[in-house]
Amino acid sequence: MRKVILVFGLIFLHHLVKSQSPQLKEIWKLYDKKKYDEVIEKGEKLLEKSPGHIEYNFWVGRAYFKKEKVKEAKPFLEKASMHNDPHSTIKARANYYLGVCYFLEDEKEKAKQVLNEGKAIYTYKNYTEANEYWIEKLGFDDFYNNWSRFETQHFRFYFQDTTDINHKRFINDCEKAFVNIDTFFTSKLPKKIDYYVWSSHVDARNVIKHDLSFAHTELCLIHGGNYESEGHEIAHIVSYFSNEKVKKMAFVSEGTAVYFDQTNLDREQWIKGVIKGYKIKKVDIKDLWKNWYNYPSKYSYSIAGLFIENVIKKYGQEKYLEFYTDHSYKHAQQVFGKDFESFIKEFEAKYNR
């Protein structure tokens, strides 16, 4: 979610900064430097004199949003969304963020309404597409109208087609997976998980413009196929909400999701076949940790899952949860101690023989 918002946000800033007042230019510079607390402080002072000012409200709302304080962001974005100009870029962008805020607070009708309003605003194409992006991802597109819906204790499921899947068993397996994973992480989710189960990959690519499967962790949202392992995407969401702020790295995040995927595969046997099949000359955990995208995904996912399994077995749940707040290699060394380097070397040697 952060990457998508960043792309559209930078485009927006390029157009907006040209016509800003000195006060707004100062706020923009602070925002650009990610000094969100200062943006909020200065913006709220300006709003004391001009409480209805559209742009001040917008910037304060965005700063709160970037700090993942949805409740605080919402009232400011609501005021920014009240702009009367039918071609307002501010309104289009405010609606984009506001729709996500409403979705996170389970106010789906409001979310759908403001995103559609933002999409309809005649302004730069990028802002129309930004609102359309969430309309498609959050299940507000007309394509979903005939999907079957089921609600459980922890999920809201949406099935494209229930004729080619035992949906009752799928739902039950997901609930079991959630309980198993949450027993480890004891997370606090802000809402139920919205799980869209696609039967057609072609339809998914056409509608949401994305290959399956994936999770928007911050939104408790999953789009997956009807053949998925029960736990992988669920683990992404549950582990993310195990702490107020998780500094993620793909090696740890994906490795954890593989470990908790509930498939009970023999990962040791699996990784040997993968290493041989991809002709991996050397297993180098530190390099994979820091350069995740330089490796073939089947190798990186499987070796990361096996490594995380070994870490949890050696250091235990409490230590792993302490480490999980910050996925960096440096933090792992701090939490797991002096023998962590030798633990990695022993792990690598096992597969480098």
Number of C-alpha atoms within 10 A of each C-alpha: 11 9 8 10 13 11 12 15 15 12 13 17 12 9 11 15 13 9 9 13 10 9 12 19 15 14 24 19 13 17 20 13 9 14 14 21 15 15 26 22 12 18 22 18 13 15 16 10 9 12 14 15 16 21 22 27 28 25 26 30 30 26 23 21 21 16 15 15 14 20 15 16 24 25 16 26 31 20 20 27 26 14 19 9 11 14 15 17 21 24 29 30 26 31 29 30 27 30 28 26 25 19 19 20 14 14 13 17 12 16 26 23 15 25 27 22 18 31 24 16 19 15 17 15 10 15 26 22 15 23 27 21 19 23 24 17 18 23 21 19 17 9 12 15 10 11 15 15 12 13 13 12 8 15 19 16 22 21 21 22 16 16 9 9 13 10 18 11 10 18 19 13 15 20 18 15 21 21 14 15 22 18 10 15 21 14 17 14 17 13 15 18 23 20 24 25 26 22 19 13 15 13 15 20 12 10 16 19 13 15 15 19 18 16 22 16 19 16 21 24 25 24 24 21 20 21 11 14 19 21 24 24 26 28 28 26 23 25 25 24 21 19 17 10 13 16 12 15 16 19 26 21 22 22 24 24 24 26 25 26 22 20 12 8 10 9 17 13 9 14 21 15 13 16 19 10 10 12 9 16 10 12 18 15 19 13 11 17 18 14 12 18 12 10 14 11 11 12 20 22 24 21 25 26 25 20 23 22 17 16 19 16 11 13 13 11 14 12 15 19 17 14 19 25 18 17 18 18 15 9 15 18 14 11 16 18 10 10 9 16 14 10 14 16 13 12 18 16 12 9 15 13 6
